[in-house]
């Protein structure tokens, strides 16, 4: 059975050993890869990272881990990763290559496609064994089926498109990958890394619970109500495009077609009308609860539970009930 290469997305400090974690999109890609062939994870980073991640990757089906580690990887931007991945693809001749549709993932994929003169499909939500990819266009209103016609299936997978499913536990073999770079790969060097200060809330795309506010929240100050419910539920805070464009909340928390895609177990929409742009980023949530004073709001078409009412009256009551049960 041919290998399917999965480029691992990690959390934690990529510039030093330790503190590694595996992002959810990696587990999604490993789940998808098992339907296509033999999953083989590709880990970029500091020495020891692949060994540290091996157990988790094996839990989701990786039978092998390719470790491309060292200062040549961590001291530069994405060019070395693209060069190493392209060489690995030439050597292994995999059935497919899966990369996360993140900012870095898309750049790596684009560079690899040029190096190999290979086709590329982005934001894929499913991939069949014959290489036929499924993509969602126009805010979910159109489903596109497409295939790479030059080279192997090289795709970036949209986060939260697949439900991660563990496989029978395995202990993947770790194989070191030689890092041989050209002069052009090292033209840009990382001179400093500054860790972003994060609070106690989970990362938006990784959270099991997301509470989002929309234009109906009314102001940036009123978003404290959204944050309160999110904290009580142990969830992340999101926002609609209308809310971020109005300055109520930072743009990096936007959920929707032009923002982030989430698929939590519970999604709470407060003061969000449910425009198709927003729905495209959260419609795969397992359970959706909506609060809106407009009974005709489109969000109610999608919601499992809906409350027609003033969120400034409904949400404090809900918060009080949650406190009684915690």
N, C-alpha and C positions, 0 to 999 in steps of 0.2 A: 504494500500500500504506500502510495506516494506521500511525502510529508506536506503539511500545510504550515507555512511559516506565520507566526503570530508575533508582531512586534509589541513588546510589553510596555504598557504605560504604568509608571510608578508614582507613588506618593513619597513624600519625605525628601531628604537631602540627597540629590543625585550626584553631588560633587564629592561625597565622602561615604565611606562604608558605614553601614548601620542606619537605622531609622527608615529602612525601606518598607514600602507597602505596595500592594497591587491594586490599581484602580479597577472599578467595576467594569469598565469597558473591556479590559483585558480578559476578565472572566467571561464576558459575553462573547468575545471573539474566540476563545478556546471552546466554548460550547458550540458555536457555529462551525468551527474547524473540524470537530469530531464527525460532522455529517459529510465532510468533504474528503477526509483522509486521516493521516496520522499527525496530530498536532505537535508542533515543535516551536517552543517559545524562543524569542530572540531578546536578550537582555543587554541593554547598553548602560554603562555607568562605571562606578568605582569598583576596584577589586573586592570580591566577597559578596557583592549584591546578588548575583545569580544563585549562589549557594544558599543565601538567606531566603530567597524567594522560591526555591525549588519545591518545598513541601506544598505551598499554596498553589503553585502552577500545576503540580502533579495531581492535586485534589480535583482540578477541573479538566484533567485529561492530557496534559502535556507529557509526552513520553521522552522528550529530549529538551534540553535547554542549551542554546548556543550563547556563550558568554563573550561579549565584546567589551572588555573592560580595560581601564587604565587611563592615565592622564591624557593620552591622545584623544580620548573620547570626551572626558569631562572638562578639558581645558579649552574646548572649542565649541562652536555652535553646531548646527545640524549637518553640515557638509560631511564630516567624518562618518556619521551614522549612515548617511545615504550611500557613501562609497563602500563601506563595509557590507551593508545589506545587499547592494547590487552584486558584489563579488560572491557573497554567500548564495544568492539566487542562481548565479551562473554555475556554481559548483554543485549545489543540491538539486537543481531543477525541480522545484516543488510543484505540487498540483495547483496551489494558489498562495497568495500572500495577503494577509489581513493586517491593516494598520488602522489605528483609531482615528476617527475624523475630528482630531483636535488641531489646534493651530500648528503645533510641531509635527504632528502626524501627517497632515496634508502636505507640508513642505518636504518632508522626507519622501513621501510617495511621489510627489511631482519630480523631484530630483532623480529618483530611481527610474521613473518612467523615461526620462530623457536619456539617462545613461544606458538603459537597455533597449531603447527604441521600442518601448512597450506601451500598449494602451493602458488607460487608467480610468477607473470609475470611482466617484466620490459620494459620500453620504449614503452608502448602501445600507439597507435595513434587512436584507436577506440575500443569500447566495446559494443557488442550487448546485448539485453535484456536477452538472454539465457546464458550470460557469455563468449561468444566467443570473444576473443580479436584479434585485428589486429596489427601486428608488421611489421616494415620495416627492411629488412636485406640487407647486401652487397650494401651499399650506394644507396638504393632505387631500386635496380634491382630485388629484390625478396620480395614478400608479403607473410607473414606467418600468418596463422590462428591457434590459440591455445586456450586451456581452462585449468583452474585449475581443477585437478582431485581429490584433497584432500582439503576439506574445501570450503570456499566461495571464490568468485572472489576477490582476493587481487592483485591490480595492481598499478604500477607507470605509470603515464601518461606523455608522452614526451611533453615538452612545445612547443607551436605553432603548435599543431596538430589539434586543434579544433578552429573554429571561435566563440569567446564569444558572446552569444546572450542574451540580457536582457529578463527577464520574467515579467509577471504582478507584479507590486510592492507588496511586502509583508513585514510585520513587524515580523521577526522571534522571537520566544520565546527563551530566553537565560536560559539555565540550567547549574548550576554549577556542575562540576564533581569532586568527591573526589579524592585527590591525595595521594594514599597510596603506599609508596615505600619500597623496600627491601634494605638491606645493599649493595648489589651489584650495585644498581642503583645510588648510590651516591659516588662511589669510585673516580670518576673524578669530580673535582670542578672547576668552572670558577673563576679565581682570578683577571682577568682584561679584560676589553673590550676596544678596540681601534677602533674608527670609522674611516673607510677608507675615505681619502680625495677625494671627487668627484668633477668633473667640472660641467659645465652647460649642458653637453650633456646627453641625456636620456640613460638609461641602454640598452645595446645592444639587449637583447631578448625582451624588452618591447617597443622598438622604432617603430614608424610608418614609419620612413624613415631610411634606412641604406645605407651608402656609403662605399664600400669595395675596397681595393687595393690589387693587386697581384704582382707577380714577375715582371711584366712589369713596375711597378712604379720605380724600379731600385735601390732605396736606402731608408734608414730610413729618410734622410733629405727630400727626394722627397715626403714623406708621408704627408708633410704639405699641399700639393695640395689636397689630399684626405680629410684632416681635414677641409680645407677651404670650399670645396663644402658641406661637412656634416653640418658645422656650418651655412652656408647660407640657407640650407634647414631645419634647426632645427632637424637634425638627429644624429644618432650614427655612429661611425666609426667601420668598420670591416676589416678583412684581410683574405687572403687565407692561407692555410698551407704553401705554397711555400714562401709567404712573411714573415710569422712568423719564419719559419725554417731558413730563410736567415738573421734574425735579424732586419728586417725592422720595425716590430711592435710587441708589447708584445703578448705572447701566449694567454692571457685571452681574446683577441679580435678575436680569430680565428673562422671563420664560416666554418662549414663542418661536416662531419661524426664524426670526432674525436674532433671537437670543439663545438661551440654552434649552435643551430638551430634557425633560425629567420624566421618570416613570416610577414614582414612589408607591408604597402600599396605600398611603392616604394623601390626598391632595385637597386642601381647603382653599377655596376661592372666595375672597372677601371683597365685595364691591367691584367685581370684574364682570363685565357684560358678556364676555365669551365670544369675542370676534374670532373669525377663522384663523387669523394670524396667531392668536394666543393658544387656541385649541390645538394647533399643530405641534405645540411644544409640551403638551401635558395630557393629551387625550388617551394615552396608553396607561395612565395611572390606574391602579387596581380599584380604588374606591375614591369617588369624587364627591365632596360636600361643598355646596355653594350657598352663599348668603348674599341676597341682592333685593333691593326694594322694588325693582321692576319685575313683575310676574312674567313679562314677555321676554326677558333677557335670554339670549341664545344659550347661555351657560347651563340653563336648566334642562336643555335638550340632552346634555351630556352627563349631568350630575346624577349620582345614585341617590343622594339625599339633598333636598333643597329647602331653604328657609326664605320665604318672602317677607322681608322686614328690614328695619333700619339696623344696619350692622353695629351702630353705636349703642343700641339697646340689646341686640342679640348676643354679640360677642362677649361683653362683660358677664352676662348671665352664664354663657358657656364656660368662661374662664372660672367662674365661681364653682360650677359643678365639677369641673376637672380637678380643682384643688381639693374638693371634698373626697375625691376618689383616689388621691395620690398620697 
